Amino acid sequence: MVQDFKLYYTPFGDHVLRAEWMKAEMLRRAEAVKALAESIAPDYPPLGVGYKESFEVDVDVRATGRGGRRACATVKNTSDHAGIVEFGGKETPAHRTLGKALGAAG
């Protein structure tokens, strides 16, 4: 027996991709990444000063590349020297704090 499946994109987006429960799940995962990043962040002068305390989480519904919209979360560090800590510099090793913490998202 063959059955046809028809996906209705708008209700699927409303009930799954952009639903409140999906935003809550994205927030939960982002908070786990933030917690791990804070625990492994360098805290020595001069780069570590203020870096560890500058992690933030944002949850939103954003456009996808194909015209859709879905819930997503972003973990960022607003410290002035976040780029140097994350990617390194001429005399500074790359710590990759957020990169290492992404595995906590599951």
C-alpha positions as a Python dict, from the first residue, in 0.01 Angstrom:
ca = {
    (1, 'M'): (0, 0, 0),
    (2, 'V'): (145, 335, -107),
    (3, 'Q'): (57, 650, 76),
    (4, 'D'): (113, 1006, -32),
    (5, 'F'): (263, 1258, 204),
    (6, 'K'): (204, 1627, 159),
    (7, 'L'): (400, 1867, 377),
    (8, 'Y'): (220, 2192, 448),
    (9, 'Y'): (510, 2428, 504),
    (10, 'T'): (337, 2711, 689),
    (11, 'P'): (179, 2494, 962),
    (12, 'F'): (499, 2289, 992),
    (13, 'G'): (697, 2608, 1044),
    (14, 'D'): (445, 2741, 1295),
    (15, 'H'): (427, 2419, 1496),
    (16, 'V'): (788, 2299, 1469),
    (17, 'L'): (1052, 2529, 1317),
    (18, 'R'): (936, 2855, 1478),
    (19, 'A'): (742, 2718, 1774),
    (20, 'E'): (795, 2840, 2128),
    (21, 'W'): (915, 2495, 2235),
    (22, 'M'): (1179, 2505, 1959),
    (23, 'K'): (1299, 2848, 2074),
    (24, 'A'): (1320, 2711, 2429),
    (25, 'E'): (1527, 2415, 2305),
    (26, 'M'): (1762, 2645, 2115),
    (27, 'L'): (1799, 2855, 2432),
    (28, 'R'): (1876, 2544, 2640),
    (29, 'R'): (2148, 2437, 2397),
    (30, 'A'): (2296, 2786, 2373),
    (31, 'E'): (2308, 2816, 2753),
    (32, 'A'): (2501, 2486, 2766),
    (33, 'V'): (2753, 2623, 2514),
    (34, 'K'): (2782, 2947, 2713),
    (35, 'A'): (2841, 2759, 3039),
    (36, 'L'): (3117, 2546, 2887),
    (37, 'A'): (3276, 2849, 2719),
    (38, 'E'): (3280, 3038, 3049),
    (39, 'S'): (3439, 2740, 3225),
    (40, 'I'): (3727, 2709, 2974),
    (41, 'A'): (3775, 3081, 2895),
    (42, 'P'): (4115, 3229, 2976),
    (43, 'D'): (4109, 3466, 3268),
    (44, 'Y'): (4464, 3597, 3282),
    (45, 'P'): (4567, 3957, 3201),
    (46, 'P'): (4557, 4127, 2962),
    (47, 'L'): (4330, 3920, 2734),
    (48, 'G'): (4128, 3740, 2997),
    (49, 'V'): (4019, 4055, 3178),
    (50, 'G'): (3648, 4095, 3107),
    (51, 'Y'): (3640, 3817, 2847),
    (52, 'K'): (3499, 3547, 3072),
    (53, 'E'): (3213, 3773, 3187),
    (54, 'S'): (3120, 3891, 2835),
    (55, 'F'): (2938, 3588, 2692),
    (56, 'E'): (2579, 3648, 2580),
    (57, 'V'): (2299, 3434, 2437),
    (58, 'D'): (2039, 3555, 2185),
    (59, 'V'): (1737, 3353, 2069),
    (60, 'D'): (1541, 3463, 1764),
    (61, 'V'): (1357, 3350, 1455),
    (62, 'R'): (1573, 3416, 1150),
    (63, 'A'): (1549, 3374, 776),
    (64, 'T'): (1711, 3070, 618),
    (65, 'G'): (1892, 3081, 286),
    (66, 'R'): (1592, 2939, 101),
    (67, 'G'): (1324, 3186, 206),
    (68, 'G'): (1209, 3004, 520),
    (69, 'R'): (1232, 3110, 882),
    (70, 'R'): (1332, 2908, 1185),
    (71, 'A'): (1427, 2942, 1551),
    (72, 'C'): (1796, 2980, 1626),
    (73, 'A'): (2025, 3080, 1909),
    (74, 'T'): (2357, 3263, 1905),
    (75, 'V'): (2630, 3259, 2167),
    (76, 'K'): (2872, 3549, 2140),
    (77, 'N'): (3134, 3731, 2337),
    (78, 'T'): (3111, 4111, 2342),
    (79, 'S'): (3457, 4171, 2488),
    (80, 'D'): (3679, 4409, 2292),
    (81, 'H'): (3945, 4142, 2256),
    (82, 'A'): (3720, 3842, 2181),
    (83, 'G'): (3862, 3804, 1831),
    (84, 'I'): (4219, 3783, 1956),
    (85, 'V'): (4127, 3533, 2228),
    (86, 'E'): (3928, 3316, 1987),
    (87, 'F'): (4151, 3326, 1678),
    (88, 'G'): (4487, 3434, 1817),
    (89, 'G'): (4725, 3701, 1697),
    (90, 'K'): (5087, 3760, 1616),
    (91, 'E'): (5204, 3680, 1969),
    (92, 'T'): (4887, 3530, 2114),
    (93, 'P'): (4780, 3167, 2072),
    (94, 'A'): (4427, 3094, 1949),
    (95, 'H'): (4221, 2971, 2244),
    (96, 'R'): (3916, 2881, 2029),
    (97, 'T'): (3695, 2910, 2338),
    (98, 'L'): (3362, 2924, 2154),
    (99, 'G'): (3479, 2676, 1893),
    (100, 'K'): (3566, 2421, 2160),
    (101, 'A'): (3239, 2482, 2346),
    (102, 'L'): (3011, 2417, 2046),
    (103, 'G'): (3005, 2045, 2120),
    (104, 'A'): (2792, 2118, 2427),
    (105, 'A'): (2502, 2207, 2194),
    (106, 'G'): (2455, 1836, 2124),
}
